[in-house]
Amino acid sequence: MFDLHMHILAGLDDGAESIEESLEMAQMAVRSGILGAAASSHANLYRGAKKSAGIGAYVTAFNKLKQRLAAEKIPLTLYPAMEIMADRHAAALLQTGKLLTINQSRYPLVEFYFDCRPGYMSERLDMIRAAGYTPILAHPERYDCIRQNPGILYELHEKGIILQVNKGSILGHFGSGVRHTARWMLMHRLAGLVASDAHNTYSRTPDMEALVQWLEINLGMDSVRILLDENPRAILSDVKIKPARPV
């Protein structure tokens, strides 16, 4: 299995606070069956954000953690990525290499502020698509406009945008409304990817065991294979994903 949304790099954003916590997160992920993780630190944030990674600081932190994983013999493959605020500059910053897609693929992981308007979301995603990328929308179940009108997700799915649901949303860690929307997305086959969005070792962790159990019980083993292995592998290899037909 692969986890394509993890804030594992230390000191860059609101994720791991130290290299020791990064290593512990890696060990937790491996114990729960994760082979590889995208180190998707927040990038180009504004509006009161605590921190976000610039490309230079990101590369330094990424290489440092890769070296420590090898030295500690922790069998987690690390892939470069950023969680990108999808503002009007995002497409240009991607094209100039100042923001990173997942493993240098056509797939950038993008986010919005939770109170964004649906028209704004659609416009910014279209700009990124027009620049030649296939956006992966992080945690759509957490956006106010989508919870109020989940039909928006069918429009995004039809455009080929990959919808990434958070582990914590499915398991109810962000409230009943977010949990309902996340599970509704899964039941209607709108999700293309599930990831931990892990930030630490104590509340938002990379341990995927409970998630896998929930998926097996409620959706079957095929869902685990597609959402946590087959589609992530395609993204990491820059292969086009064949989306499920929603119901």
C-alpha positions as CSV (number, residue, x, y, z in Angstrom):
1,M,0.0,0.0,0.0
2,F,1.0,3.6,-0.6
3,D,0.1,6.8,1.3
4,L,0.2,9.8,-1.0
5,H,-0.6,12.5,1.6
6,M,1.6,12.7,4.6
7,H,3.2,15.6,6.4
8,I,6.2,13.7,7.5
9,L,9.1,16.2,6.8
10,A,10.2,17.9,10.0
11,G,9.9,21.6,10.6
12,L,8.4,22.7,7.3
13,D,4.7,23.0,8.2
14,D,2.2,21.9,10.8
15,G,3.3,18.3,10.5
16,A,6.3,16.5,12.2
17,E,8.1,18.7,14.6
18,S,11.4,16.8,14.6
19,I,13.4,14.3,12.6
20,E,12.7,11.8,15.5
21,E,9.0,12.3,15.0
22,S,9.4,11.8,11.3
23,L,11.1,8.5,11.9
24,E,8.5,7.4,14.3
25,M,5.8,8.3,11.7
26,A,7.6,6.2,9.1
27,Q,7.8,3.2,11.5
28,M,4.0,3.5,12.2
29,A,3.3,3.6,8.5
30,V,5.4,0.6,7.8
31,R,3.9,-1.5,10.6
32,S,0.4,-0.9,9.1
33,G,1.5,-2.1,5.7
34,I,2.6,1.1,3.9
35,L,5.5,0.6,1.5
36,G,5.9,4.2,0.3
37,A,4.7,7.7,1.2
38,A,4.5,11.1,-0.5
39,A,6.1,13.7,1.7
40,S,3.4,16.3,0.9
41,S,4.3,19.4,2.9
42,H,2.1,22.4,2.7
43,A,3.3,24.9,0.1
44,N,2.4,28.5,-1.0
45,L,0.1,29.0,2.0
46,Y,-1.1,32.4,3.2
47,R,-4.1,33.8,5.2
48,G,-2.7,33.1,8.7
49,A,-0.9,29.8,7.9
50,K,1.7,28.7,10.4
51,K,4.3,27.6,7.9
52,S,4.7,26.4,4.4
53,A,7.7,25.0,2.5
54,G,9.7,26.7,-0.1
55,I,11.5,24.5,-2.7
56,G,15.0,24.9,-1.2
57,A,13.9,24.1,2.3
58,Y,11.8,21.2,1.1
59,V,14.6,19.5,-0.9
60,T,17.0,19.8,2.1
61,A,14.4,18.3,4.5
62,F,13.5,15.5,2.0
63,N,17.0,14.4,1.4
64,K,17.8,14.5,5.1
65,L,14.9,12.2,5.9
66,K,15.7,9.8,3.1
67,Q,19.2,9.5,4.5
68,R,18.0,8.9,8.0
69,L,15.4,6.3,6.8
70,A,18.2,4.4,5.1
71,A,20.5,4.7,8.1
72,E,17.8,3.4,10.5
73,K,16.9,0.7,8.0
74,I,13.2,1.7,8.0
75,P,11.8,0.3,4.8
76,L,9.6,3.2,3.7
77,T,10.2,4.7,0.3
78,L,9.8,8.4,0.3
79,Y,8.4,10.3,-2.8
80,P,8.5,14.1,-3.3
81,A,5.3,16.0,-3.3
82,M,3.7,19.2,-1.9
83,E,0.1,20.0,-0.8
84,I,-0.5,23.0,-2.9
85,M,-2.9,25.9,-2.2
86,A,-4.7,26.1,-5.5
87,D,-4.6,29.9,-6.0
88,R,-4.3,31.8,-9.2
89,H,-0.5,31.4,-9.2
90,A,-0.4,27.6,-8.7
91,A,-0.4,26.6,-12.3
92,A,2.5,28.9,-13.2
93,L,4.5,27.9,-10.1
94,L,4.1,24.3,-11.1
95,Q,5.3,24.9,-14.6
96,T,8.4,26.7,-13.4
97,G,9.3,24.0,-10.9
98,K,8.7,26.1,-7.8
99,L,5.9,23.8,-6.7
100,L,6.2,20.0,-6.9
101,T,3.7,17.4,-8.2
102,I,3.7,13.9,-6.7
103,N,6.9,12.2,-7.8
104,Q,7.4,14.5,-10.8
105,S,4.2,13.2,-12.3
106,R,1.2,15.0,-14.0
107,Y,-0.6,14.8,-10.6
108,P,-0.3,17.7,-8.2
109,L,-2.0,17.4,-4.8
110,V,-4.0,20.6,-4.3
111,E,-6.2,22.1,-1.5
112,F,-8.4,25.0,-0.8
113,Y,-9.5,26.9,2.3
114,F,-12.5,25.1,3.8
115,D,-14.8,28.0,3.2
116,C,-14.0,28.5,-0.5
117,R,-16.8,29.1,-3.0
118,P,-17.6,26.3,-5.4
119,G,-17.2,28.5,-8.5
120,Y,-13.7,29.6,-7.2
121,M,-12.7,25.9,-6.7
122,S,-13.9,24.9,-10.2
123,E,-12.1,27.9,-11.8
124,R,-8.8,27.2,-10.1
125,L,-8.9,23.5,-10.8
126,D,-9.6,24.3,-14.5
127,M,-6.5,26.6,-14.6
128,I,-4.3,23.7,-13.3
129,R,-5.9,21.3,-15.8
130,A,-5.4,23.8,-18.7
131,A,-1.7,23.8,-17.8
132,G,-1.5,20.1,-18.5
133,Y,-1.9,18.6,-15.0
134,T,-4.4,16.3,-13.4
135,P,-5.2,17.7,-10.0
136,I,-5.7,15.5,-7.0
137,L,-8.1,17.3,-4.7
138,A,-7.2,16.8,-1.1
139,H,-10.0,16.0,1.4
140,P,-13.0,17.3,-0.6
141,E,-15.2,16.0,2.2
142,R,-13.9,18.8,4.5
143,Y,-15.0,21.7,2.3
144,D,-18.1,23.5,3.4
145,C,-19.5,23.9,-0.2
146,I,-19.1,20.2,-0.9
147,R,-20.8,19.1,2.3
148,Q,-23.7,21.5,1.5
149,N,-23.9,20.3,-2.1
150,P,-22.2,17.0,-2.7
151,G,-23.4,16.9,-6.2
152,I,-20.4,19.1,-7.0
153,L,-18.3,16.0,-6.7
154,Y,-19.9,14.4,-9.8
155,E,-18.9,17.5,-11.8
156,L,-15.3,17.3,-10.6
157,H,-15.1,13.5,-11.2
158,E,-16.4,14.0,-14.7
159,K,-13.6,16.5,-15.4
160,G,-11.1,13.8,-14.4
161,I,-10.1,15.4,-11.1
162,I,-8.9,12.7,-8.6
163,L,-10.7,13.0,-5.3
164,Q,-8.6,12.0,-2.2
165,V,-10.5,11.2,1.0
166,N,-8.8,11.4,4.4
167,K,-8.5,8.4,6.7
168,G,-9.5,10.6,9.7
169,S,-12.7,11.7,7.8
170,I,-13.8,8.2,7.2
171,L,-13.2,7.2,10.8
172,G,-15.1,10.2,12.2
173,H,-12.1,12.3,13.5
174,F,-13.4,15.5,12.0
175,G,-17.1,15.3,13.0
176,S,-20.2,13.5,11.9
177,G,-20.8,15.8,8.8
178,V,-17.4,15.2,7.4
179,R,-17.6,11.5,8.2
180,H,-21.0,11.3,6.4
181,T,-19.7,13.0,3.3
182,A,-16.5,10.9,3.2
183,R,-18.4,7.6,3.5
184,W,-21.0,8.8,0.9
185,M,-18.2,9.5,-1.5
186,L,-16.9,6.0,-1.1
187,M,-20.3,4.3,-1.4
188,H,-20.9,6.3,-4.6
189,R,-17.5,5.4,-6.0
190,L,-16.4,9.0,-6.3
191,A,-13.1,8.6,-4.4
192,G,-10.0,7.8,-6.4
193,L,-7.6,7.7,-3.5
194,V,-7.6,7.4,0.3
195,A,-4.6,8.7,2.3
196,S,-3.8,9.4,5.9
197,D,-3.0,13.2,5.8
198,A,-0.9,12.3,8.8
199,H,0.6,15.2,10.8
200,N,2.0,13.5,13.9
201,T,2.3,10.4,16.0
202,Y,-0.5,11.0,18.5
203,S,-3.7,12.3,16.8
204,R,-3.4,12.4,13.0
205,T,-1.1,9.4,12.5
206,P,0.0,7.4,9.5
207,D,-1.3,4.1,11.1
208,M,-3.7,2.7,8.4
209,E,-4.8,-0.4,10.2
210,A,-8.2,0.8,11.3
211,L,-8.9,2.3,7.9
212,V,-8.1,-0.9,6.1
213,Q,-10.4,-2.8,8.4
214,W,-13.2,-0.4,7.8
215,L,-12.8,-0.6,4.0
216,E,-12.6,-4.4,4.1
217,I,-15.8,-4.7,6.1
218,N,-17.8,-2.0,4.4
219,L,-16.6,-2.0,0.8
220,G,-14.5,-5.2,0.3
221,M,-10.9,-6.0,-0.5
222,D,-11.2,-4.6,-4.0
223,S,-11.6,-1.1,-2.4
224,V,-8.4,-1.5,-0.5
225,R,-6.5,-2.6,-3.6
226,I,-7.8,0.3,-5.8
227,L,-7.7,3.2,-3.3
228,L,-4.5,2.3,-1.4
229,D,-2.4,0.4,-4.0
230,E,-3.5,0.4,-7.6
231,N,-4.4,4.1,-8.0
232,P,-1.4,5.3,-5.9
233,R,1.0,3.2,-8.0
234,A,-0.4,4.6,-11.2
235,I,0.1,8.2,-9.9
236,L,3.6,7.5,-8.7
237,S,4.4,6.0,-12.2
238,D,2.6,8.9,-14.0
239,V,0.1,6.6,-15.6
240,K,-3.4,7.8,-16.4
241,I,-6.0,6.5,-13.9
242,K,-9.1,4.9,-15.3
243,P,-11.8,6.4,-13.0
244,A,-14.5,4.3,-11.5
245,R,-18.0,4.8,-12.8
246,P,-19.9,6.6,-10.0
247,V,-23.3,5.5,-8.8
